[in-house]
């Protein structure tokens, strides 16, 4: 389904992502963890084609995504939706219009300029908001919502694209614990109910363990762990985060999360 082959991104002499390879052969919820500068965000931006790879390939259903240009590239960005840490909504625009922006890649320039949407799309946007429990906020400006609500609007916009893959770059890093749980619950449901692959850069190891089927750990641009949450032991966490000997095997999950936050 999705095959990442020796994907590399260099910025001058600095290699942000270094020959990363992995395969996703069926829909899954995948968490990517690692300290700041590990290359997690750059990897997701390459998958979405927001950033071009220096070397390597992204192959989806037999198609070389790294070679796509123009309309084909934009179509891929619809198929591979991106959710950002800071939501990337239009603050003064109403919620339902923000969700409808998920259709921009398949609308004409004229329709976009005049903010014209088919009635069918409007109904679908409201249905998606209802599914996420925030339909009552549809007429409000996005800036009037809490951070957790805004992130769920961003998720609704991603679903509006009808993507095959959903990428989430630190989707809960700026949220309180209650809203973080709601957002992660939503992402998990999108995977389970829609059969979509969700790949998320995550802020804490506990979150990766709780929500993901598979966890990929990165250090200095390389994949240093690829396994199940059960295999994500304290020793493995030490390897991923480059912790020193003071991080013992008896460390609690809270200690591990504290280490993660230090490097987030």
C-alpha positions in Angstrom: 0.0 0.0 0.0 2.6 2.6 1.2 6.3 1.9 0.7 8.9 4.4 1.9 12.3 3.6 0.3 15.5 5.2 1.7 13.8 8.6 2.0 16.3 11.3 2.7 16.1 15.1 3.2 19.2 17.2 3.5 19.3 21.0 4.2 22.8 21.9 3.2 25.2 19.8 5.2 22.5 18.8 7.7 20.6 15.6 7.0 17.2 15.9 8.7 15.9 12.6 7.5 18.4 9.9 6.7 17.5 6.9 4.5 14.2 6.1 6.2 12.5 3.0 5.0 9.3 1.3 6.1 6.2 -0.3 4.6 2.6 0.0 5.5 0.8 -3.0 3.9 -2.7 -2.4 5.4 -4.5 0.4 7.1 -3.0 1.1 10.5 -2.6 3.8 13.2 1.1 4.5 13.4 2.8 6.8 15.9 6.2 8.4 15.2 8.1 9.4 18.3 11.5 11.0 19.0 13.2 14.0 20.4 13.2 17.4 18.8 15.3 17.4 15.7 14.8 13.7 15.1 13.2 14.4 11.7 9.6 13.5 12.5 8.0 16.6 11.1 10.2 16.7 8.0 9.3 13.1 7.3 5.6 13.9 7.4 6.0 17.0 5.2 7.8 14.8 2.6 5.0 12.2 2.7 2.5 15.0 1.9 4.9 16.6 -0.7 5.0 19.9 1.2 8.8 19.3 1.2 10.6 17.5 -1.6 12.9 14.6 -0.8 16.6 14.9 -1.6 16.8 11.1 -2.3 14.6 8.1 -2.1 11.0 7.2 -3.0 7.5 7.3 -1.7 5.4 4.7 -3.5 1.6 4.4 -2.9 -0.4 1.7 -4.5 2.4 1.2 -7.1 2.6 4.9 -7.9 5.8 7.0 -7.4 4.5 9.9 -5.3 7.9 11.6 -5.3 7.7 12.1 -9.1 4.3 13.8 -9.1 4.0 17.4 -10.3 1.2 20.0 -10.8 -2.3 18.6 -10.7 -1.2 15.1 -9.9 0.8 16.4 -6.9 -2.2 18.4 -5.6 -4.4 15.3 -6.0 -2.0 13.4 -3.9 -2.1 16.1 -1.2 -5.9 15.5 -1.1 -5.4 11.8 -0.8 -2.8 12.3 1.9 -4.4 14.9 4.3 -2.3 16.9 6.8 -3.3 18.0 10.3 -1.0 20.5 11.9 -0.1 21.3 15.5 -1.4 24.9 15.2 -4.6 23.9 13.3 -3.9 26.2 10.2 -7.6 27.4 10.2 -8.8 30.7 8.8 -9.6 32.4 12.2 -12.2 34.8 11.1 -14.0 32.4 8.8 -16.9 30.3 10.1 -16.2 26.7 11.1 -18.2 25.0 8.2 -16.3 27.1 5.6 -13.0 26.0 7.2 -14.1 22.4 6.8 -15.2 23.0 3.2 -11.6 24.2 2.4 -10.8 20.5 2.4 -12.3 20.5 -1.1 -10.2 23.3 -2.6 -7.9 21.0 -4.6 -10.8 19.8 -6.6 -12.7 23.1 -7.1 -12.4 25.7 -9.8 -10.5 28.9 -9.2 -13.7 30.9 -9.8 -15.7 28.9 -7.2 -12.8 29.3 -4.7 -12.7 33.1 -5.2 -16.4 33.6 -4.5 -16.6 31.0 -1.8 -19.2 28.9 -3.7 -19.8 25.4 -2.5 -22.3 22.7 -3.7 -25.1 22.1 -1.3 -24.1 18.4 -1.1 -20.6 19.4 0.2 -22.1 21.7 2.8 -24.3 18.9 4.1 -21.4 16.6 4.2 -19.3 19.1 6.1 -22.0 19.5 8.7 -22.3 15.7 8.9 -18.6 15.4 9.6 -18.7 18.1 12.3 -21.6 16.2 13.8 -19.6 13.0 13.8 -16.9 14.8 15.7 -19.4 16.3 18.2 -19.0 19.9 17.2 -21.8 20.5 14.7 -23.3 23.2 16.9 -20.3 25.3 16.3 -20.6 25.3 12.5 -21.8 28.9 12.1 -19.2 30.3 14.6 -15.9 31.9 13.7 -13.0 29.4 14.1 -11.2 31.9 16.4 -14.2 31.7 18.9 -13.5 28.0 19.6 -11.2 26.5 22.1 -7.9 24.9 21.0 -9.3 21.4 21.2 -12.4 22.4 19.2 -10.2 24.0 16.6 -8.1 20.9 16.2 -11.3 18.9 15.7 -12.3 21.3 13.0 -8.9 20.7 11.4 -9.6 17.0 11.5 -13.0 17.5 9.9 -11.4 19.5 7.1 -9.0 16.6 6.6 -11.8 14.1 6.4 -13.6 16.4 4.0 -10.8 15.7 1.5 -11.8 12.0 1.6 -8.2 11.0 2.0 -6.7 7.6 2.0 -4.0 8.6 4.5 -4.2 11.1 7.3 -1.0 12.7 8.6 -1.0 14.5 12.0 2.0 16.5 13.0 2.0 16.8 16.8 -1.8 17.2 16.9 -2.1 17.3 20.7 1.1 19.0 21.7 -0.6 22.3 22.5 -3.8 20.9 24.1 -4.8 20.1 27.7 -5.2 16.5 28.7 -8.9 16.3 28.2 -8.9 17.8 24.7 -5.9 15.8 23.8 -7.8 12.6 24.6 -10.8 13.8 22.5 -8.6 14.5 19.5 -6.7 11.1 19.8 -10.1 9.3 20.2 -11.2 11.0 17.0 -8.1 10.0 15.1 -8.4 6.4 16.3 -12.1 6.3 15.2 -11.1 7.6 11.8 -8.7 4.7 11.4 -11.1 2.0 12.8 -14.4 3.1 11.3 -13.1 4.5 7.9 -10.3 2.0 7.3 -7.8 4.9 6.8 -4.1 4.8 7.7 -3.3 7.5 10.3 0.3 8.5 10.8 0.9 10.8 13.8 3.9 12.5 15.3 3.2 12.2 19.0 4.3 14.1 22.0 4.4 11.4 24.7 5.1 7.7 24.7 2.0 6.9 26.8 -0.1 8.3 23.9 1.7 6.1 21.4 1.2 3.1 23.5 -2.5 3.7 24.1 -3.6 4.6 20.6 -1.3 3.1 18.0 -1.0 -0.3 16.4 2.6 0.4 15.5 5.3 2.8 16.8 8.3 4.1 14.8 11.1 5.7 16.8 13.5 8.2 15.2 16.8 9.5 16.3 19.1 11.9 14.3 16.9 11.4 11.2 17.1 7.6 11.3 14.6 4.9 12.3 15.9 3.2 15.4 12.7 1.4 16.4 9.8 -0.1 14.5 7.5 -2.3 16.5 4.3 -2.7 18.5 3.5 -0.6 21.6 4.2 -3.7 23.8 7.8 -3.7 22.5 8.2 0.0 23.4 10.0 -0.8 26.7 12.0 1.6 28.9 15.2 0.4 27.4 13.9 1.1 23.9 12.8 4.5 25.0 16.3 5.2 26.2 17.6 4.3 22.8 15.1 6.5 21.0 15.7 9.6 23.1 19.4 9.1 23.7 18.9 9.2 27.5 21.9 8.8 29.7 22.4 6.1 32.4 20.2 8.1 34.9 17.2 6.8 33.1 16.7 3.4 34.8 14.7 0.4 33.7 12.4 1.0 36.7 11.4 4.4 35.4 7.6 4.9 35.4 5.6 5.9 32.3 5.4 9.4 33.9 9.2 9.6 33.9 9.3 8.5 30.3 6.7 11.2 29.3 8.7 13.8 31.2 11.8 12.8 29.2 9.7 13.1 26.0 8.4 16.5 26.9 12.0 17.7 27.6 12.9 16.9 24.0 9.6 17.8 22.3 
